[in-house]
Amino acid sequence: MRKIISLLVAGLVAPLLAPGTVHARPVPTGLSALTNNPIYTTGKLPVRSCPEYAEEIPDYLTAQNYLREGALCLDATWTSYFKKAKLPFRKPSMEFIHKSTVKTRACGSIDGFWGGAYCQQTQGIVVLVDGWMLEYEGTPFLFYVLAHEYGHHVQQRAGIIKAHDKLTPKDTKKAYRWHARLELQADCLSGAYLRSIWASTGRDSYDWKELLTYIKEDMGDPVHGTGKSRAAWTDRGFKAGSPSACNTYKAPASQVA
């Protein structure tokens, strides 16, 4: 059974040295990987031009092309950032599907209601573009979903997920609260990334507030945190434009509910 981390489901794999990476520092382990990770001190994400493939996404084909273009921008930004942090990096695999019954290459079969998934053993991202995902047409919601799942890959490559898993409490309720720190950090990383490309999308503050409203109203659950917390951490990352704002492991419990 492959372990999954997702937007509405959740998960990761062993770090491999990316081609061309030189003088990479060891991937951090243990508690320091969570609280003092190099990605917190590497500065802002590089500003990059990444115009949206389309503002209106009425169907699966448009959504698929939209996500493919977005993935290229995410790859370029995080590859550059990890090089600056002197951490080994490799791009995740990407799959965009429109039927939940499809067996994915990265995650196998995934049951239940879900939108995006990151799978540890294969370091792959899968996004399911079905009807409810297209209800947010006209907003960058789909890009947020992709950036969130990519945030899990960032956590994997930075050693955060492995350390997180080792420290997961056995008590179910405590484990949910602990896992929420991982998910809220992925939200924050997605916000930081979206800030780095925001100017090139041609969107404004109204679009951002609208996206946060959708996250707050529709995206909360016990494993990922409340909608209010998810929106707050996404916005925190966006305002900072840097992973330095995303250290959920030092945040008080009241901020990661």
Salt bridges, closest charged atoms under 4 A:
GLU52 OE1 - ARG203 NE 2.47
GLU95 OE1 - ARG105 NH1 3.97
ASP165 OD2 - LYS3 NZ 2.48
GLU183 OE1 - HIS148 NE2 3.06
GLU183 OE1 - HIS152 NE2 2.99
GLU183 OE2 - HIS179 NE2 2.97
GLU183 OE1 - HIS224 NE2 3.52
ASP187 OD1 - HIS148 ND1 2.83
ASP187 OD2 - ARG230 NE 2.76
ASP207 OD1 - ARG203 NH1 3.39
ASP221 OD1 - HIS224 ND1 2.95
ASP235 OD2 - LYS239 NZ 3.12
